[in-house]
Structures are given as C-alpha cells and as structure tokens.
Amino acid sequence: MEIEFIDEKENKLFNRKEITFYVDYDGEPTPKLLVIKSKLVALLNTQKDLIVVDNVQPHYGEPKAKGYAKVYDTVDDLKYIEAEHIIAKNTEPEEEPAEEEAEE
C-alpha cells in the first residue's frame, strides 16, 4: 500500500491541516480506515490522537482510492469540531480482556 499526497492546505479557522491523498493498493484488498490512518501518522510524523481520516472512496475497477484526512493542532480542537461518529470510526477498538475459565 502506497500513499500519494495530492493536496495539503492549512485551515487556520479550525486549527488543522487538510490533506487529500490517493491510496494505491495493487494486489491487495481495499485497506481499512485504521490501517490508512496508521500509515498517515508515520508519513506525516504526527500523533494518532491528532489525525482523523474523514473518508476513503475506492475507484471503481482500480486498486486505488481517494481519501481526505484532517490533522489538528490539539486534541481539544479535534474533539470540539469533529462529530462523535467520525471520532468513533477513527478510534481503535479496545481489546476485551480474555475471560479466564474458573477451575472446578
């Protein structure tokens, strides 16, 4: 999976950077949103708590998708501006502790 940045602009009103990108995933299934987010965190050298992948739209018949992400300056800005469902889909699910069977 490779990510190519198309456009990057500063939005001072919302204290964030808005990024448009292409994801090329030739020979692989369409990557999940959280996998794309992890790759963007590494490429942009930011923290997971400050980035939100808004959408990823696969191209029909091509192993390519166009995406839109927002990188905030602070966690407070992100929580104040973004809708709860967007934050929820960008949060990794917490692993439930394995239930230990009682010995009888």
LOMIKOL-394464 format. One record per atom (N, C-alpha, C, O): residue number from 1; residue in three letters; chain; atom name; x, y, z. Coordinates in steps of 0.1 Angstrom, whole numbers. Layout:
! LOMIKOL-394464
 num residu chaine atome     u     v     w
 NUM    Ala      A    CA     X     Y     Z
...
//
This chain:
! LOMIKOL-394464
 num residu chaine atome     u     v     w
   1    Met      A     N     8   -12     0
   1    Met      A    CA     0     0     0
   1    Met      A     C     9    12     0
   1    Met      A     O    18    14     8
   2    Glu      A     N     6    21    -9
   2    Glu      A    CA    14    34   -10
   2    Glu      A     C     4    45   -10
   2    Glu      A     O    -7    45   -15
   3    Ile      A     N     8    56    -3
   3    Ile      A    CA     0    68    -2
   3    Ile      A     C     7    80    -9
   3    Ile      A     O    19    82    -7
   4    Glu      A     N     0    86   -18
   4    Glu      A    CA     5    98   -26
   4    Glu      A     C    -4   110   -22
   4    Glu      A     O   -16   110   -24
   5    Phe      A     N     3   120   -17
   5    Phe      A    CA    -4   133   -13
   5    Phe      A     C    -8   141   -26
   5    Phe      A     O     1   143   -34
   6    Ile      A     N   -20   145   -27
   6    Ile      A    CA   -25   153   -38
   6    Ile      A     C   -25   168   -34
   6    Ile      A     O   -19   177   -41
   7    Asp      A     N   -31   171   -23
   7    Asp      A    CA   -32   185   -18
   7    Asp      A     C   -31   186    -3
   7    Asp      A     O   -36   177     4
   8    Glu      A     N   -25   196     1
   8    Glu      A    CA   -23   199    16
   8    Glu      A     C   -25   213    18
   8    Glu      A     O   -17   222    13
   9    Lys      A     N   -35   217    26
   9    Lys      A    CA   -37   231    29
   9    Lys      A     C   -39   233    44
   9    Lys      A     O   -45   225    51
  10    Glu      A     N   -35   245    48
  10    Glu      A    CA   -37   249    62
  10    Glu      A     C   -50   256    64
  10    Glu      A     O   -54   265    56
  11    Asn      A     N   -58   252    74
  11    Asn      A    CA   -71   258    77
  11    Asn      A     C   -69   264    91
  11    Asn      A     O   -71   258   101
  12    Lys      A     N   -66   277    91
  12    Lys      A    CA   -63   284   104
  12    Lys      A     C   -76   286   112
  12    Lys      A     O   -75   287   125
  13    Leu      A     N   -88   286   106
  13    Leu      A    CA  -100   288   113
  13    Leu      A     C  -103   276   123
  13    Leu      A     O  -107   278   134
  14    Phe      A     N  -100   264   118
  14    Phe      A    CA  -102   252   126
  14    Phe      A     C   -89   247   132
  14    Phe      A     O   -90   236   138
  15    Asn      A     N   -78   254   131
  15    Asn      A    CA   -65   249   136
  15    Asn      A     C   -62   235   132
  15    Asn      A     O   -59   226   140
  16    Arg      A     N   -62   233   119
  16    Arg      A    CA   -59   220   113
  16    Arg      A     C   -53   221    99
  16    Arg      A     O   -54   231    93
  17    Lys      A     N   -47   210    95
  17    Lys      A    CA   -42   208    81
  17    Lys      A     C   -51   198    74
  17    Lys      A     O   -54   188    80
  18    Glu      A     N   -56   201    62
  18    Glu      A    CA   -65   193    55
  18    Glu      A     C   -57   186    43
  18    Glu      A     O   -50   193    35
  19    Ile      A     N   -57   173    42
  19    Ile      A    CA   -49   166    33
  19    Ile      A     C   -58   157    24
  19    Ile      A     O   -67   150    29
  20    Thr      A     N   -56   158    11
  20    Thr      A    CA   -62   149     1
  20    Thr      A     C   -51   140    -4
  20    Thr      A     O   -40   144    -7
  21    Phe      A     N   -55   127    -5
  21    Phe      A    CA   -44   117    -9
  21    Phe      A     C   -50   106   -17
  21    Phe      A     O   -63   104   -17
  22    Tyr      A     N   -42    99   -24
  22    Tyr      A    CA   -45    86   -31
  22    Tyr      A     C   -39    75   -24
  22    Tyr      A     O   -27    76   -19
  23    Val      A     N   -46    64   -23
  23    Val      A    CA   -40    51   -17
  23    Val      A     C   -40    41   -29
  23    Val      A     O   -50    39   -35
  24    Asp      A     N   -28    36   -31
  24    Asp      A    CA   -26    26   -42
  24    Asp      A     C   -24    13   -35
  24    Asp      A     O   -14    11   -28
  25    Tyr      A     N   -33     3   -38
  25    Tyr      A    CA   -32   -10   -31
  25    Tyr      A     C   -32   -21   -41
  25    Tyr      A     O   -40   -30   -39
  26    Asp      A     N   -24   -21   -51
  26    Asp      A    CA   -24   -31   -62
  26    Asp      A     C   -21   -44   -56
  26    Asp      A     O   -11   -46   -49
  27    Gly      A     N   -29   -54   -59
  27    Gly      A    CA   -27   -68   -55
  27    Gly      A     C   -31   -71   -41
  27    Gly      A     O   -29   -81   -35
  28    Glu      A     N   -38   -61   -34
  28    Glu      A    CA   -42   -62   -20
  28    Glu      A     C   -57   -59   -19
  28    Glu      A     O   -62   -52   -28
  29    Pro      A     N   -64   -63    -9
  29    Pro      A    CA   -78   -59    -7
  29    Pro      A     C   -78   -44    -3
  29    Pro      A     O   -67   -38     1
  30    Thr      A     N   -89   -37    -4
  30    Thr      A    CA   -90   -23     0
  30    Thr      A     C   -86   -22    14
  30    Thr      A     O   -92   -29    23
  31    Pro      A     N   -77   -13    18
  31    Pro      A    CA   -72   -12    31
  31    Pro      A     C   -83    -6    41
  31    Pro      A     O   -91     2    36
  32    Lys      A     N   -83   -10    53
  32    Lys      A    CA   -93    -5    63
  32    Lys      A     C   -88     9    67
  32    Lys      A     O   -77    13    65
  33    Leu      A     N   -98    17    71
  33    Leu      A    CA   -95    31    75
  33    Leu      A     C   -85    32    86
  33    Leu      A     O   -76    41    85
  34    Leu      A     N   -84    23    96
  34    Leu      A    CA   -74    24   106
  34    Leu      A     C   -60    21   101
  34    Leu      A     O   -51    26   107
  35    Val      A     N   -59    12    91
  35    Val      A    CA   -46     9    85
  35    Val      A     C   -41    22    78
  35    Val      A     O   -29    25    79
  36    Ile      A     N   -50    28    71
  36    Ile      A    CA   -46    40    63
  36    Ile      A     C   -42    51    73
  36    Ile      A     O   -32    58    71
  37    Lys      A     N   -49    52    84
  37    Lys      A    CA   -46    62    95
  37    Lys      A     C   -32    60   100
  37    Lys      A     O   -25    69   102
  38    Ser      A     N   -29    47   103
  38    Ser      A    CA   -16    44   109
  38    Ser      A     C    -5    48    99
  38    Ser      A     O     6    53   103
  39    Lys      A     N    -7    45    86
  39    Lys      A    CA     3    49    76
  39    Lys      A     C     5    64    75
  39    Lys      A     O    16    69    74
  40    Leu      A     N    -6    71    76
  40    Leu      A    CA    -6    86    75
  40    Leu      A     C     1    92    88
  40    Leu      A     O     9   101    86
  41    Val      A     N    -1    86    99
  41    Val      A    CA     6    90   111
  41    Val      A     C    21    89   109
  41    Val      A     O    29    98   113
  42    Ala      A     N    26    78   103
  42    Ala      A    CA    40    76   101
  42    Ala      A     C    45    86    91
  42    Ala      A     O    56    92    92
  43    Leu      A     N    38    88    80
  43    Leu      A    CA    42    97    69
  43    Leu      A     C    42   112    73
  43    Leu      A     O    51   119    69
  44    Leu      A     N    33   116    81
  44    Leu      A    CA    31   130    85
  44    Leu      A     C    39   133    98
  44    Leu      A     O    39   145   102
  45    Asn      A     N    44   123   104
  45    Asn      A    CA    51   125   117
  45    Asn      A     C    43   132   127
  45    Asn      A     O    47   142   133
  46    Thr      A     N    31   126   130
  46    Thr      A    CA    22   132   139
  46    Thr      A     C    17   122   149
  46    Thr      A     O    22   110   149
  47    Gln      A     N     8   125   158
  47    Gln      A    CA     3   116   168
  47    Gln      A     C   -11   110   163
  47    Gln      A     O   -18   117   156
  48    Lys      A     N   -14    98   168
  48    Lys      A    CA   -27    92   164
  48    Lys      A     C   -39   100   169
  48    Lys      A     O   -49   100   162
  49    Asp      A     N   -37   106   180
  49    Asp      A    CA   -48   114   186
  49    Asp      A     C   -52   126   179
  49    Asp      A     O   -62   132   181
  50    Leu      A     N   -43   131   170
  50    Leu      A    CA   -45   144   163
  50    Leu      A     C   -50   143   149
  50    Leu      A     O   -52   153   142
  51    Ile      A     N   -51   131   143
  51    Ile      A    CA   -55   129   129
  51    Ile      A     C   -68   122   128
  51    Ile      A     O   -71   112   136
  52    Val      A     N   -76   126   118
  52    Val      A    CA   -89   120   116
  52    Val      A     C   -90   117   101
  52    Val      A     O   -88   127    93
  53    Val      A     N   -92   105    97
  53    Val      A    CA   -94   102    83
  53    Val      A     C  -109   103    80
  53    Val      A     O  -117    95    86
  54    Asp      A     N  -113   113    73
  54    Asp      A    CA  -127   116    71
  54    Asp      A     C  -134   106    62
  54    Asp      A     O  -145   101    65
  55    Asn      A     N  -128   103    50
  55    Asn      A    CA  -134    94    41
  55    Asn      A     C  -123    88    32
  55    Asn      A     O  -113    94    30
  56    Val      A     N  -126    76    27
  56    Val      A    CA  -118    69    17
  56    Val      A     C  -128    64     6
  56    Val      A     O  -136    55    10
  57    Gln      A     N  -126    68    -6
  57    Gln      A    CA  -135    64   -17
  57    Gln      A     C  -128    56   -27
  57    Gln      A     O  -120    62   -35
  58    Pro      A     N  -130    43   -28
  58    Pro      A    CA  -123    35   -38
  58    Pro      A     C  -128    38   -52
  58    Pro      A     O  -140    42   -54
  59    His      A     N  -119    37   -62
  59    His      A    CA  -122    40   -76
  59    His      A     C  -128    26   -81
  59    His      A     O  -122    16   -79
  60    Tyr      A     N  -138    27   -89
  60    Tyr      A    CA  -144    15   -95
  60    Tyr      A     C  -134     8  -105
  60    Tyr      A     O  -130    15  -114
  61    Gly      A     N  -131    -4  -102
  61    Gly      A    CA  -123   -12  -111
  61    Gly      A     C  -108   -10  -111
  61    Gly      A     O  -101   -15  -118
  62    Glu      A     N  -104    -1  -101
  62    Glu      A    CA   -90     1  -100
  62    Glu      A     C   -86    -1   -85
  62    Glu      A     O   -93     0   -76
  63    Pro      A     N   -73    -5   -84
  63    Pro      A    CA   -68    -7   -70
  63    Pro      A     C   -63     6   -64
  63    Pro      A     O   -52     7   -60
  64    Lys      A     N   -72    16   -64
  64    Lys      A    CA   -68    29   -60
  64    Lys      A     C   -80    36   -53
  64    Lys      A     O   -92    33   -57
  65    Ala      A     N   -78    44   -43
  65    Ala      A    CA   -88    51   -36
  65    Ala      A     C   -84    65   -33
  65    Ala      A     O   -72    68   -31
  66    Lys      A     N   -93    74   -32
  66    Lys      A    CA   -90    88   -29
  66    Lys      A     C   -95    90   -14
  66    Lys      A     O  -106    86   -11
  67    Gly      A     N   -87    97    -7
  67    Gly      A    CA   -91    99     7
  67    Gly      A     C   -89   114    12
  67    Gly      A     O   -82   122     5
  68    Tyr      A     N   -95   117    23
  68    Tyr      A    CA   -94   130    29
  68    Tyr      A     C   -92   129    44
  68    Tyr      A     O   -99   122    51
  69    Ala      A     N   -82   136    49
  69    Ala      A    CA   -78   135    63
  69    Ala      A     C   -76   149    68
  69    Ala      A     O   -73   158    61
  70    Lys      A     N   -77   150    82
  70    Lys      A    CA   -75   163    88
  70    Lys      A     C   -66   160   100
  70    Lys      A     O   -68   151   108
  71    Val      A     N   -55   169   101
  71    Val      A    CA   -46   168   112
  71    Val      A     C   -47   181   121
  71    Val      A     O   -45   192   116
  72    Tyr      A     N   -52   179   133
  72    Tyr      A    CA   -54   190   142
  72    Tyr      A     C   -42   194   150
  72    Tyr      A     O   -33   186   152
  73    Asp      A     N   -42   206   155
  73    Asp      A    CA   -31   211   163
  73    Asp      A     C   -32   205   177
  73    Asp      A     O   -21   202   183
  74    Thr      A     N   -44   204   183
  74    Thr      A    CA   -46   199   196
  74    Thr      A     C   -57   189   197
  74    Thr      A     O   -66   189   188
  75    Val      A     N   -57   180   207
  75    Val      A    CA   -68   170   209
  75    Val      A     C   -81   178   212
  75    Val      A     O   -92   173   208
  76    Asp      A     N   -80   189   219
  76    Asp      A    CA   -92   196   223
  76    Asp      A     C   -99   202   210
  76    Asp      A     O  -112   202   210
  77    Asp      A     N   -92   207   201
  77    Asp      A    CA   -97   212   188
  77    Asp      A     C  -105   201   181
  77    Asp      A     O  -116   202   176
  78    Leu      A     N   -98   189   180
  78    Leu      A    CA  -104   177   173
  78    Leu      A     C  -117   174   180
  78    Leu      A     O  -127   172   173
  79    Lys      A     N  -118   173   193
  79    Lys      A    CA  -130   168   200
  79    Lys      A     C  -141   179   199
  79    Lys      A     O  -153   175   199
  80    Tyr      A     N  -137   192   198
  80    Tyr      A    CA  -147   202   197
  80    Tyr      A     C  -153   203   184
  80    Tyr      A     O  -165   206   182
  81    Ile      A     N  -145   201   173
  81    Ile      A    CA  -150   203   159
  81    Ile      A     C  -156   190   153
  81    Ile      A     O  -167   191   147
  82    Glu      A     N  -150   179   155
  82    Glu      A    CA  -154   166   148
  82    Glu      A     C  -167   160   155
  82    Glu      A     O  -169   161   167
  83    Ala      A     N  -175   154   146
  83    Ala      A    CA  -187   147   151
  83    Ala      A     C  -183   134   158
  83    Ala      A     O  -172   129   155
  84    Glu      A     N  -191   130   167
  84    Glu      A    CA  -188   118   175
  84    Glu      A     C  -186   106   167
  84    Glu      A     O  -177    97   170
  85    His      A     N  -194   104   156
  85    His      A    CA  -193    92   148
  85    His      A     C  -180    92   140
  85    His      A     O  -175    81   137
  86    Ile      A     N  -175   103   136
  86    Ile      A    CA  -162   104   129
  86    Ile      A     C  -151   100   139
  86    Ile      A     O  -142    93   135
  87    Ile      A     N  -152   105   151
  87    Ile      A    CA  -142   102   161
  87    Ile      A     C  -142    87   164
  87    Ile      A     O  -132    80   166
  88    Ala      A     N  -154    81   165
  88    Ala      A    CA  -156    67   168
  88    Ala      A     C  -150    58   157
  88    Ala      A     O  -144    48   161
  89    Lys      A     N  -152    62   145
  89    Lys      A    CA  -147    53   134
  89    Lys      A     C  -132    54   133
  89    Lys      A     O  -126    46   126
  90    Asn      A     N  -126    65   139
  90    Asn      A    CA  -111    66   138
  90    Asn      A     C  -105    62   151
  90    Asn      A     O   -92    63   153
  91    Thr      A     N  -112    56   160
  91    Thr      A    CA  -107    50   173
  91    Thr      A     C  -105    35   172
  91    Thr      A     O  -114    28   167
  92    Glu      A     N   -94    31   176
  92    Glu      A    CA   -91    16   175
  92    Glu      A     C  -100    10   186
  92    Glu      A     O  -100    15   197
  93    Pro      A     N  -106    -2   183
  93    Pro      A    CA  -114    -8   193
  93    Pro      A     C  -105   -14   205
  93    Pro      A     O   -95   -19   202
  94    Glu      A     N  -110   -12   216
  94    Glu      A    CA  -103   -17   228
  94    Glu      A     C  -105   -32   229
  94    Glu      A     O  -115   -38   227
  95    Glu      A     N   -94   -39   232
  95    Glu      A    CA   -94   -53   233
  95    Glu      A     C  -100   -57   246
  95    Glu      A     O   -95   -52   257
  96    Glu      A     N  -110   -66   246
  96    Glu      A    CA  -115   -71   259
  96    Glu      A     C  -106   -81   265
  96    Glu      A     O  -100   -89   258
  97    Pro      A     N  -104   -80   278
  97    Pro      A    CA   -96   -90   285
  97    Pro      A     C  -101  -104   283
  97    Pro      A     O  -113  -106   284
  98    Ala      A     N   -93  -113   281
  98    Ala      A    CA   -97  -127   279
  98    Ala      A     C  -103  -132   292
  98    Ala      A     O   -97  -131   303
  99    Glu      A     N  -114  -139   290
  99    Glu      A    CA  -121  -144   302
  99    Glu      A     C  -114  -157   307
  99    Glu      A     O  -112  -166   299
 100    Glu      A     N  -111  -157   319
 100    Glu      A    CA  -104  -169   324
 100    Glu      A     C  -115  -179   329
 100    Glu      A     O  -124  -175   336
 101    Glu      A     N  -113  -191   325
 101    Glu      A    CA  -123  -201   329
 101    Glu      A     C  -120  -205   344
 101    Glu      A     O  -108  -207   348
 102    Ala      A     N  -130  -206   351
 102    Ala      A    CA  -129  -210   365
 102    Ala      A     C  -125  -225   366
 102    Ala      A     O  -132  -233   360
 103    Glu      A     N  -115  -227   374
 103    Glu      A    CA  -112  -241   376
 103    Glu      A     C  -121  -248   386
 103    Glu      A     O  -124  -243   396
 104    Glu      A     N  -126  -260   382
 104    Glu      A    CA  -135  -267   390
 104    Glu      A     C  -129  -279   396
 104    Glu      A     O  -136  -287   403
//
